[in-house]
């Protein structure tokens, strides 16, 4: 059976959708829909009972001038199965149900029973409070507690909404101005204090690069960093004067022992020419 359910349609190569004429329908045109009776009803003309779930070919339209908090209300037209009298009913968003409008009467309306039950409970509660003062006091206490809880929850919601609104406004303001964050006076003072501390540290301490101990002449490039402390406000002293006598003599001797490296000869093409080492030179 699934082979007959074709989902793809064939469109010829010369098909042009712009040539299809557009239908101009009235603003509140009726649509033919297939539906089932949403509730059991009785025809007012012939007295025929129409049970819930009976299928009809109905006409559907939008009710003009009626809505429920912005929700549209639709009207449906059907015909009685016996006398073909027109029956209309429409949606009821308030009670999440349907309401019979013309031509038939609904057999049972659940919200009316709920209202009657609520009214009976209210009257029974009032009668009990009149006969039992302690019960009345207990009910008032429960009601006041419930009201306080509702007010607290409402206050929390308002505070949360206000905080979110302020955050959204601040983000929009920062994006509009081009500033990453708004600095308060405390933030500015803290930042200035940090900068002043950093400047004093740089004045008191200085880093001196000196060669590592025990390094040979070929390893003269390796060095260690030594932090030297001096008084703030003084002129920066000579680095060699801060070193001990032995270290200064060692540095001078290593500097004299380091041979001067000659630049290798290269030809015009940039190719390095290696000098041949003879046996005598190797000895």
C-alpha positions as CSV (number, residue, x, y, z in Angstrom):
1,X,0.0,0.0,0.0
2,X,2.9,2.4,0.6
3,X,3.9,2.4,-3.1
4,X,0.7,4.3,-4.0
5,X,1.4,7.1,-1.5
6,X,3.3,9.3,-3.8
7,X,5.1,12.2,-2.0
8,X,7.0,13.7,-5.0
9,X,5.2,15.4,-7.8
10,X,6.4,15.8,-11.4
11,X,7.0,19.3,-12.7
12,X,7.7,19.6,-16.4
13,X,10.7,21.6,-17.6
14,X,8.6,24.5,-18.9
15,X,6.7,24.9,-15.6
16,X,6.5,28.6,-14.6
17,X,4.8,29.2,-11.2
18,X,4.4,32.9,-12.0
19,X,1.9,32.1,-14.6
20,X,-0.5,30.5,-12.1
21,X,-3.3,33.0,-11.5
22,X,-3.7,34.2,-7.9
23,X,-7.1,33.8,-6.3
24,X,-8.5,36.8,-4.5
25,X,-10.6,35.6,-1.5
26,X,-12.6,37.8,0.8
27,X,-11.1,38.8,4.1
28,X,-13.3,36.4,6.2
29,X,-13.8,33.6,3.8
30,X,-15.2,30.3,5.0
31,X,-13.3,27.1,4.8
32,X,-14.6,23.6,4.4
33,X,-13.1,21.4,7.0
34,X,-13.7,17.8,8.2
35,X,-14.3,17.5,12.0
36,X,-16.1,15.5,14.7
37,X,-18.7,16.9,17.0
38,X,-16.8,18.1,20.1
39,X,-19.7,17.4,22.5
40,X,-23.0,15.6,22.6
41,X,-25.9,17.8,21.6
42,X,-29.7,17.7,20.8
43,X,-31.1,19.4,17.7
44,X,-33.6,22.1,18.7
45,X,-35.7,21.6,15.4
46,X,-36.3,17.8,15.4
47,X,-35.0,16.7,18.8
48,X,-32.4,14.4,17.2
49,X,-29.4,13.5,19.5
50,X,-26.0,13.9,18.0
51,X,-23.3,12.1,20.0
52,X,-19.8,13.2,20.5
53,X,-17.4,12.1,17.8
54,X,-19.9,12.2,14.9
55,X,-18.1,13.3,11.7
56,X,-19.3,16.3,9.7
57,X,-18.2,18.3,6.7
58,X,-18.3,21.8,8.4
59,X,-17.7,25.4,7.4
60,X,-15.2,27.3,9.5
61,X,-14.9,31.1,9.9
62,X,-13.3,33.6,12.3
63,X,-15.7,35.3,14.7
64,X,-15.4,39.1,14.1
65,X,-15.2,41.3,17.1
66,X,-14.7,38.6,19.6
67,X,-11.5,37.2,21.1
68,X,-10.1,36.0,24.5
69,X,-6.9,37.9,25.5
70,X,-5.8,38.1,21.8
71,X,-6.8,34.4,21.0
72,X,-9.1,34.2,18.0
73,X,-12.5,32.5,18.3
74,X,-13.7,30.3,15.4
75,X,-17.3,29.4,14.5
76,X,-18.3,26.1,12.8
77,X,-21.4,25.3,10.8
78,X,-22.8,21.8,10.6
79,X,-26.2,20.3,9.6
80,X,-28.4,18.0,11.6
81,X,-28.2,14.4,10.5
82,X,-32.0,14.0,10.5
83,X,-33.6,17.3,9.4
84,X,-30.5,19.1,7.9
85,X,-31.1,22.1,10.1
86,X,-28.1,24.3,10.5
87,X,-26.2,24.1,13.8
88,X,-23.4,26.4,14.9
89,X,-20.9,26.2,17.7
90,X,-17.7,28.1,18.4
91,X,-14.5,27.7,20.4
92,X,-14.4,28.7,24.1
93,X,-10.7,29.5,25.0
94,X,-11.8,30.6,28.5
95,X,-12.9,27.1,29.5
96,X,-10.7,25.3,26.9
97,X,-13.8,23.8,25.3
98,X,-16.6,24.5,22.8
99,X,-19.9,26.3,23.3
100,X,-23.1,25.6,21.5
101,X,-24.4,28.8,19.8
102,X,-27.4,28.1,17.6
103,X,-29.6,25.3,16.4
104,X,-28.7,22.8,19.2
105,X,-28.5,22.5,22.9
106,X,-25.5,20.9,24.7
107,X,-26.4,17.9,26.9
108,X,-23.6,18.4,29.4
109,X,-21.4,21.4,30.2
110,X,-18.5,20.4,32.6
111,X,-17.6,23.9,33.7
112,X,-21.1,24.5,35.0
113,X,-20.8,21.5,37.2
114,X,-17.4,22.7,38.4
115,X,-19.0,26.1,39.3
116,X,-21.8,24.4,41.2
117,X,-19.3,22.3,43.2
118,X,-17.2,25.4,44.0
119,X,-20.3,27.2,45.2
120,X,-21.3,24.3,47.4
121,X,-17.8,24.1,48.9
122,X,-17.9,27.9,49.6
123,X,-21.3,27.7,51.3
124,X,-20.2,24.7,53.4
125,X,-17.1,26.5,54.5
126,X,-19.1,29.6,55.6
127,X,-21.5,27.5,57.5
128,X,-18.7,25.6,59.3
129,X,-17.0,28.9,60.2
130,X,-20.2,30.3,61.7
131,X,-20.6,27.2,64.0
132,X,-16.9,26.8,64.9
133,X,-15.0,30.1,65.7
134,X,-11.7,28.2,66.0
135,X,-12.1,26.8,62.5
136,X,-12.8,30.4,61.2
137,X,-9.6,31.6,62.9
138,X,-7.6,28.7,61.4
139,X,-9.0,29.4,58.0
140,X,-8.1,33.1,58.3
141,X,-4.6,32.2,59.4
142,X,-4.1,29.8,56.4
143,X,-5.5,32.5,54.0
144,X,-3.2,35.2,55.4
145,X,-0.2,32.8,55.2
146,X,-1.1,32.0,51.6
147,X,-1.4,35.7,50.7
148,X,2.0,36.4,52.3
149,X,3.6,33.6,50.3
150,X,2.1,34.9,47.1
151,X,3.3,38.5,47.9
152,X,6.8,37.2,48.7
153,X,7.0,35.3,45.4
154,X,5.6,38.3,43.5
155,X,8.2,40.5,45.2
156,X,11.0,38.1,44.2
157,X,9.8,38.0,40.6
158,X,9.7,41.8,40.5
159,X,13.2,42.1,42.0
160,X,14.6,39.5,39.5
161,X,12.9,41.3,36.6
162,X,14.3,44.7,37.7
163,X,17.8,43.2,38.1
164,X,17.6,41.6,34.6
165,X,16.4,44.9,33.2
166,X,19.2,46.8,34.7
167,X,21.8,44.3,33.5
168,X,20.3,44.5,30.0
169,X,20.4,48.3,30.1
170,X,24.0,48.4,31.2
171,X,25.1,45.9,28.5
172,X,23.3,48.0,25.9
173,X,24.9,51.2,27.2
174,X,28.3,49.6,27.2
175,X,27.8,48.4,23.6
176,X,26.6,51.8,22.5
177,X,29.4,53.8,24.1
178,X,32.1,51.2,23.3
179,X,33.4,50.8,26.9
180,X,34.1,47.3,28.1
181,X,33.1,48.0,31.7
182,X,32.1,50.8,34.0
183,X,34.7,51.5,36.7
184,X,33.6,52.8,40.0
185,X,35.7,55.1,42.2
186,X,36.9,52.2,44.3
187,X,38.1,50.3,41.2
188,X,39.9,53.4,40.0
189,X,41.6,53.9,43.4
190,X,42.6,50.2,43.5
191,X,44.1,50.3,40.0
192,X,46.1,53.5,40.8
193,X,47.4,51.9,44.0
194,X,48.5,48.8,42.1
195,X,50.3,50.9,39.5
196,X,52.1,52.8,42.2
197,X,53.3,49.6,43.9
198,X,54.5,48.2,40.7
199,X,56.5,51.4,40.0
200,X,58.1,51.3,43.4
201,X,59.1,47.6,42.9
202,X,60.7,48.4,39.6
203,X,62.7,51.3,41.2
204,X,63.9,49.1,44.2
205,X,64.7,45.9,42.3
206,X,66.6,45.5,39.0
207,X,67.5,42.4,37.1
208,X,71.1,41.8,36.0
209,X,72.1,39.2,33.4
210,X,75.4,37.5,34.3
211,X,77.1,34.5,32.8
212,X,76.6,31.1,34.5
213,X,79.4,29.8,36.7
214,X,81.6,27.1,35.2
215,X,80.7,27.9,31.6
216,X,83.4,27.6,28.9
217,X,84.3,30.1,26.3
218,X,82.1,28.4,23.6
219,X,79.2,28.7,26.1
220,X,79.6,32.3,26.8
221,X,76.2,33.1,25.5
222,X,74.5,31.2,28.4
223,X,73.7,33.5,31.3
224,X,71.6,33.7,34.5
225,X,69.4,36.5,35.7
226,X,70.2,38.0,39.1
227,X,67.9,40.4,40.9
228,X,69.7,43.3,42.6
229,X,68.2,45.5,45.2
230,X,69.0,49.2,45.4
231,X,67.6,52.1,47.3
232,X,64.7,54.0,45.8
233,X,65.6,57.3,44.3
234,X,69.3,56.6,43.8
235,X,70.9,56.5,40.4
236,X,71.3,53.1,38.9
237,X,74.9,51.9,39.6
238,X,77.3,50.2,37.3
239,X,76.5,46.5,37.0
240,X,80.2,45.5,37.3
241,X,80.6,47.5,40.6
242,X,77.9,45.4,42.1
243,X,79.8,42.2,41.5
244,X,82.5,40.8,43.7
245,X,86.2,41.0,42.8
246,X,86.5,37.3,41.9
247,X,83.5,37.4,39.5
248,X,84.9,40.6,37.8
249,X,88.3,39.0,37.2
250,X,86.6,35.8,35.9
251,X,84.5,37.8,33.5
252,X,87.5,39.8,32.2
253,X,89.6,36.6,31.7
254,X,86.8,34.8,29.9
255,X,86.3,37.9,27.6
256,X,90.1,37.9,26.7
257,X,90.1,34.1,26.1
258,X,87.2,34.1,23.7
259,X,88.6,34.0,20.1
260,X,87.4,36.3,17.4
261,X,85.4,34.3,14.9
262,X,86.2,35.1,11.3
263,X,83.4,35.3,8.8
264,X,83.5,32.5,6.3
265,X,84.1,33.3,2.8
266,X,81.2,32.9,0.3
267,X,81.3,33.1,-3.4
268,X,79.0,35.3,-5.5
269,X,76.3,32.7,-5.4
270,X,76.1,32.7,-1.6
271,X,77.7,29.2,-1.2
272,X,79.9,28.7,1.8
273,X,83.4,27.4,1.1
274,X,84.8,25.1,3.8
275,X,88.5,25.3,4.5
276,X,90.4,22.0,4.3
277,X,92.1,21.0,7.5
278,X,95.4,19.4,6.9
279,X,97.0,16.8,9.2
280,X,99.5,19.2,10.5
281,X,96.9,21.8,11.4
282,X,94.9,19.1,13.1
283,X,98.0,18.1,15.2
